[in-house]
Amino acid sequence: MNKDIKYFGIDISHLVFDVTDSDGNYYQFKNTISGFKKFEKLLDLSSHCVMEATGYYHYQLAYYLLESGIKISVENPLAVKRFIQMKLSKIKTDKSDSKLICEYASQ
């Protein structure tokens, strides 16, 4: 894990997206342009946002961040699911998923 990069694990759904950063801080934002702008205030050039490909829910946020110059990765949901299974996590919430996506990103 690169200590200079701050990772943000994002679990995105139709109405909201849940975010956990590499410091363990949790946030929730609306899946709208105003929510994207609020989230962007947490980011800087050393930020790396990671999300699963979730049908089409992730597209708007991914494009917004890309156009803002933020580094993003859109991961295969199966790879993330296998990572979560490997951690033997039985908790399945949007908050826990965002935390585990952040852990996945920092590996």
N, C-alpha and C positions, 0 to 999 in steps of 0.2 A: 504494500500500500504506500502510495506517495503521500507524504505528510503535507505537501504544499497544495494538494488538491482537496477541496471540500466537496464531498459527494452528497447528492440529494437523491434518495430513492423515492420514486413517485408511483403511487397506485391510483390509477385514474378510472373514473366511472362516468356515467351519463351526466350527473348533476354536480359532482364535486371531485376533487383530487386530494389525496392524502400524501403528505410529504414528511419524510424523516431525514434529517441531515446526519453527517458523519459524527457530529457531537452528541447525537441522540435526541435532539430537539424535534418535536412533532408539530406539524401545522396542517390545517385543512383550508382549502380555498374552493370557491365556486368555479366550475368548469366553464368560465366565461372570460371575455377579454378583460373585464375589471378584475377578476380573480387572477388572471395571468400577470397583470400589472402589479398587483399586490405581492405576488410570489417573486416577481423579478426584482423587487426591492431588497430581497434577501441575498441576491446573487452578485457575484463579481466575476472578473475574468478568470479566476482560478477555480470557479465552480464547474462541476460536471454533473449534469442531471441524467438519471437513468430511469427508464420506464419500460414496461412491457408493451409489445404490440397488442393492442386490445381492440380488435376490429377497427372501428374508425374513431373511437373516443380519444385516442392519443394524438391524432393528426394535428388538430388546431394548436394544441400546446407545443408540440414538437416543432412545428413551423414557426410559431411565435418566438420560441427560444432561439432557434437557429437564426432567424432574421435579426435577433437582438445580439448575436455574436456569442451566445452561450454554448458551450460544448454539451452535446447531448448524445446519448446512446439509446436506441430502441432495441430491446432485447427480445429474443425468442421466448415466448411464455413457457414453453416446455423446459428450456434450460433453467429458467428461474424456478419453476416448479420442482425440478429435480434437486436443485440446490437447497430449497426449503425442506424437501424430504430428507436430504442428507443431514440437515441440521436437527432432524427428528422433532421438528416443531409440529405440534398438534393444534396450535391456536391458528385460526383462520379468520382474521378481520382485516379490514382495509388498513388500519393502523399498523398491525403486525406485518402485513405484506409490504408496506412502504419501508419499514425497518429492515426487513430481510432483503429487499431489493437493494437497499443502501449497502448492506453487508456484502451482497453478491457483487456489487460494483467495485467495492474496495479490495476485492481479492486479487 
